[in-house]
Amino acid sequence: MLSSNFKSLVGIMETLRSKDGCAWDNEQTHESLKSCLIEEVYEIVDAVDSKDHEHLREELADLFFLIIFYCKIADDSNNFDINSMLEVCLEKMTRRHPHVFGDKTAQDASEALDQWNEIKKKERESKQSDKNSTKSIVDNVPNHMPALQKAQKIQEKVARVGFDWEVIEDVIAKVHEELEEVKEAINNKEKEPIAEEIGDLLFAVVNISRFLKLDSEDLLRKSISKFTGRFKKVEMQVAALGKKIEECSLSELDGIWNEIKR
């Protein structure tokens, strides 16, 4: 069943990219599809958060088709095809799970992850050796990764080599220190230092969630969702009073907000 459907999808993609296929599909490049790829990933995240399995299935299908699309574009340029991509995936997943497919052992998920990271590190060191170049452990983090997620990824990388706080109290103290520096910069009324200190404060806050093994990107997304949900209720209550939200004073809106929050 899977093999038949897979071959059919590849066939559809070949038809779409053929001379008599779809003009839009034929115009696409790896670069032009980047925004579609990013959008699809976030739609999958939304589907996961909503626990809507039908929606999740649909969004995974969209992403899967985009992967086939990317492989077809590469194939058209004689770079690689979908089979060679699958071979890379198969070989990599087998190699990075030696406790399942090899002679290694892992007692729990944490040990399996440590093993994965160690193998990944050796792979990168090997590639760097081939290129005769020196790279930092904070390299290889995607440039287009969301800033919060990127900050946490970099913090995780340096923590693995011992560059980390020992206790949560020290992390919290760092946040307080950065906040004081923000206040000082604001008092001095200099725009560039204010922006820099706010950035440092955000980075320090990410460190709290990372230290507690929480996902800062996910936490902020949930807070945004909570805020927008409450604000919509404020709008509904204001409308029920026969008023426009722009006509309400801040104290009125604050009162309604606190009532909803309770």
N, C-alpha and C positions, 0 to 999 in steps of 0.2 A: 504493500500500500504506500509506504513512505517513498520507496524507490520510484514507483510509478508517478506519484505526484511531483516528486523532485524533478524528474526528467521532463514532465509536462511544463513546469515552471521555467526551466532552462530553455525549453523550446519556445515558450511564449516570449521570453526575453530576446531570443535570437530573431524571432519574427518582428518584434518591435524595433529592433536595431538594424533590420535589413533594409535594402534599397526601397522596397515597397511597404515598409513598416510605418511607424509613427514619426512624424517630423520632429516633434518635441523630444521624444526619446533619443533620436539620432543626434540631436544637438547637444545632449548632456555630456558633461565631463566629470571627472572626480571632483574638481573644484566647484562646479556649479551645483553639485548634489550635497555639498557639505551641510548647508542649512537644513535640507530635508532630513539628513541623517541625524543631526542634533535634535531636531523637532520630534522625530519618531522616538528617540530614546526617552525624551521627557514625557511623551504621551504614554509610553510604557510605564514609566514611574507613576504617573497619575492613575493609570489603571490599577497598578499594584496597591497604591494608597486607598483607592476606592473599593478595593476587594471585589471588583467587577470582573469575573472570570471571562465572560463573553467579550468584554471590551479588551481585556488583556490578550486574548487569543487573536483578536483582530489586529491589535497594534503590533504584536509579535510577527504576524504575517506580513505586515507592511515593512517592518525592519528586515525580515528574511528576504523579501523581494528586493530591497535596496542592496543587500549584500550580493545577491545574484547580479544586480545591475552593475555594481562596482567591478565585479569579476569579469563581466562581459566587456566593459569598457577597456579593462586591462588586456583582455584577450584580443580585442580589436587592434590594439597597439603592439601586439606580440610581446607583452611583458610577462603575463602569467594567465592561467585560466582557472576556472573554479575547481577543477580536480587537483591542481597543484596547491591551491589554497587549502583544500581539505586535507591533503597530505601533510602540510605544515601543522595544521591543527591537531591531527591525529598523533603525529610524532611528538609534538610539544606536550600534549596532555599526558601521553604515556610516560615521557621522560620526567615530567614534573610530579608524577605520582609514584615514586619508587616503592613506597610503602604498600601500594596496591598491585603494581605491575612488576616490581623488582624485588630485591632482597633486603630492603630497608623496613623499619618498623616505625609506627607513630601511635602513641598511646591515646592521644586526643586531638581535637581540632587545632589547638594551639601548636602542638608539635608538628602537625602536618603543614601548617602555615609557615612555621619556621623553616621547615625543609624546603618548601616551595620557594621562599625568599632567598635561601642560600643557593639553590640551583639557578634561580634567575640572576643572582649576583655573579655567579661563575660564568654564566652565558655572556653577560655583558662585559665582564673582564676579558673574556676570550675575544670578543669582537673588537674591543678597544686595542688589544694586543696586536690583532691582525692589521689594524689601521695605524699602529704606532702612535696612538694619541692617548693623552691622559684626560680622564673625565672625572667629574665630581659625583659623589653619591646623591647629590640633589639634582643631577641631570635626569633626563628621560621622563620628566613630568610634562604631559601635554600642555602646550601653550594655551590652547583654547579651553582647557578645563575651567569650570567656574571657580572664581577666586577663593571662596571659602573651602571648597573641596581641594583646590591646589595647595592652599596653606596647610591644611591638615595632612595632606600626602607628604609634603616636604618635612613637616614636623615628625611624622611617623618614621621617615627615612633616617633622620638624624638621631632619633631616639634609639634606633636599633644599634647604633654604634656607641651608645652611652651618653650622648649629648641631650640630657633630659633632666627634668626636675625630679627630686626624690619623693616629695610629698605634695599633696594637693594644696596645702596651706601656702606653699611657696609660689604655686601657680596663681593663686588668688591674690597674693601679695603683689605679684608682677602686674596684674590687671589694675590694682589700686595705684601702683606706681605710674603706669601708663596714663591712667585717668587724670592724675595730678599734673602730668606733663601736658595733657590736652588743655586743662584749665589754665595752666601757665601760658601756653601758646595763645589761647584766646584772649587772656589779659593783655598780652603784648601786641595783639591786633595785627599779626603778620600772617598773611594768607598761606604761604608755602609751609611754614612750620606747623600751622594748625592742621593742614591736610596730612602732613607726614605723621604727626602724633596720633591723629585719628586712625590712620592706617596701622600704626603700631598697636593701638588699643584693640582694634579688630583682630589682629594677629594673636594677641595675648588671650583674647576671649576664646578664639578657636582652640588654643592650647588647653583650656579648661575642659572642653568637650572631648578633645582627643585624649587627654590624660585619663578621663573617666570612661574611655572606650565608647563614646557616643559620636554620632555622625553630625558634624556641625551644619553641613549643607541640608541634611534632612530635618534637623531641629529648627533651622530658620524657615524652611519651607512650611513646616507645620505651624509655626508662629504666625507666618503671613496668612495662612489659611484661616487660623483662628481669628486674627484681626479682621480680615475681610468679611468673615461670617458675622462677627459682632457688629461691624459697621453697617452691613446690609440691614440688620435688625434695627439699628438706630434710624436709618433712612425710613424704614417701614413705620416706626413709631412716630416719627416726625410727620410723615404723610398722613397718618391716622389722626393727627392733631389738626390737619388741614393747613399745614404750613410747608414752606419750602426750606430745605436745610440751610440755604444761604441766609435766611432771615433769622435763624436761631443764634443766640449768643453762645459763646464758648461754655459758659456755666450751665446753660440749658442742655447742650449736647453732652457735657461731662456728666450731668445728672442722669441722663438717659443711659449713657454708656455704663455708668456704675451700677445702675439698676439691672441692666442686661447681664453684666458681669456677675452680679450676685445670684 
